[in-house]
Amino acid sequence: MSSVIAVVDYGMGNLRSVSKALEHVTAENQRVVITSDAREIENAERVVFPGQGAVRGCMQHLQDIQLEAVVMKAAHEKPFLGICMGMQVLMSRSEENQGVDCMGLYAGVVRAFANDKSADEKLKSQMQDLKIPHMGWNKVSQKRSHPLWQDIKDDSRFYFVHSYYVDPEDEGLVAGTTEYGIDFVSVIARDNVFAAQFHPEKSAHDGLQLLKNFCRWNGQT
Amino acid sequence: MALAKRIIPCLDVDNGRVVKGVQFVDIRDAGDPVEVARRYDEEGADEITFLDITASSDDRETIVNVVENVANEVFIPLTVGGGIRTVDDVRRMLNAGADKVAINTAAVFNPEFVREASDKVGSQCIVVAIDAKKVSAEGEPLRWEIFTHGGRKPTGLDAIEWAVKMVDYGAGEILLTSMDRDGTKIGFDLPLTRAISDAVSVPVIASGGVGTLDHLADGVIEGHADAVLAASIFHFAEYTIHEAKQHMADRGIEMRL
């Protein structure tokens, strides 16, 4: 009996890379399944929740195929890895698409780089020169130890492509930050949940190491 | 700034093989795409771009297979360009494992296609490739125009205005090629690169003319490019990607080493 790693498919973007990268690092008895089947997700040993595109479409698709509750449940129960948009929709709300309510697992807002309301004038002018999307390899500063950081050096580079970032209310959630004009939260983690703004499946050796760590993680910190 | 500038080796793919033409003639065979991509990944390439130069559009399956095979083994961002004309083409490439598609000629003939594609799959997946050529005479203010058909057909479109328009239509990145420099090994057209890069809010990849490692660094420092693309200097092992990145870092550029 193999244990299943479910990659949640809710119609947002290409999941092939995520599943191929996971297959590259799975243990002998593990199997990667791309699925939108609620029962399969419930029965999985661990869940990967990716996503790309715009937030309104993401939330809409998730609700249309009635997966929101299933994903929420998984995020309370088993090793759970959010990636990119899959991290953002865990928050209460996003500023994208004129404001969209998200899943609300964590209190906090997803903000745009360009119009950060908390920014002072000096910061705003700094941000003006930045290219959006934030695209490319940037450093992730590890804010605390975590099983998923095993064998990954602090300040390693990962591949990012996004225009919005999460701003959680509880600083205790922050497991990694990255500098792009401002220091933004690039990784959050609590209990059995780890979620990253970058794409581990596109981040070469260190990305694969993180996925490997996830495949072996028992969900404890 | 902690974000690294990127080096992107470009693989021109013809009928499933990597080739590199010098100004679109004299094509030399340079290897199996999966092998080449794997080597570049090991050397530290930040992304890989494939340009499908297969002339006949009935052989589209070949490039799809190339992308699938590479994406199964190489875990860095992949871009595919060449002959992308419909949203279906875009989806096929993304489903095969590409992270971005580069749209070139089709954008010129039908700008709405860029808007449609970026609406469907997100701007982050859409690169608009711009082939520009200097059209101003000696002594006149610099001006570049968009050309199609491998630099043979002028369109009358001003390159800077076109780049701004494409970003407005949803391009998440601009791949800028100087047709005057492509294949010449005398360096990027730096004034062109700088003019486009400063005019748009999205990242710009400089392409066309790289012959030395200093050319790559110049593209970033003087051309303000966010990424630099080169083909032949890497294919024929004149330099490794790692040497190129080290050289750029030595010139003070933030790189992933």
Interface residues (C-beta under 8 A of the other chain):
Chain A: G13 N14 R16 S17 K20 A21 H24 Q52 G53 A54 K131 I132 P133 H134 M135 G136 W137 N138 K139 R157 Y159 F160 V161 H162 S163 T178 E179 Y180 E201 K202 S203 A204 G207 L208
Chain B: M1 A2 L3 A4 K5 R6 D41 D46 A71 N72 F75 I76 P77 L94 N95 A96 G97 D99 V121 G122 S123 Q124 C125 G172 E173 S201 V202 P203 V204 D226 A227 R256
